[in-house]
Amino acid sequence: MFAMKLTLILLGALLYLFGTGCWFFWTGPYLLDTGTTEALLYAFGGTCTWLLTTFGVAVQIIKTARPTAGGR
């Protein structure tokens, strides 16, 4: 069971890092260089999505590390 959890954690981390790299080094700059209003709105939406995903990952890590921190 430990190997399965470790595999899922590593897969999630790899996908998150891959998505972050693609966004900041490929898709995001391309949208900003295009300069149209539609591309800029997509860039803004993508950045908001990335921020929400990052916040969710941080909350998940904190809740996993300290499952009783919020409850009494």
N, C-alpha and C positions, 0 to 999 in steps of 0.2 A: 504494500500500500504506500510506503514511503517513496518508492521509486516512481509510482504514478503521480504523486503530488509534486515531486521534484521535476518530473518531466513537464507537467502542466505549468509550473511556475517558470521554468526556463523557456518554454515555448511562448508563454505570455510576455516575458521580458524581451525575447527576441523579436516578436511581432511589434511590440511597443517601440523598441529602438529602431526597427526597420521603418515603421510608419513615421516616426519622428525625423529620421534622416531623409526619407523621401519628401516629407513636407518642407523641411527647411533648406534642403540642398537641391531640390528638383522642381516640385510642383509649385511651392510658394513663390520662389523667384521668377518662375515662368509667368505666373499670373500677374505679378507686379510689373514685370517688363512689358506685358501685353498692353496694359494701361487703359483698357476699356472699362466702362462703369461696371459691366457685368463681371469681368474678371476680378476687379477690385472687391466687389461684393462676395464673390466666391472665396477670395483670399481672406477676407474678414471672417466669413463663416467658417472656413477651414481652421483659422487660428482660434476662433472661439471653441470649436469642436476639440481641437488639440488641448486647449486649456482645461476644458471640462473633463476630458479623459485623464489628463495628468492629475487633476484634483481627485478624481475618482480612484485612481491607482494609489495615490498617497493615503487616502482615507482607508482603502482596503488593506494596505500594508499596516497602518496603525491599528486598525481593528483586529487584524490577525495577530499582531505582536502582543497586544494588550486587550484581550476580549472582554475583560471586566472593568475597563477604565471608566466607561460611562455609567454603568449601572451600580446600584448599591446593594 
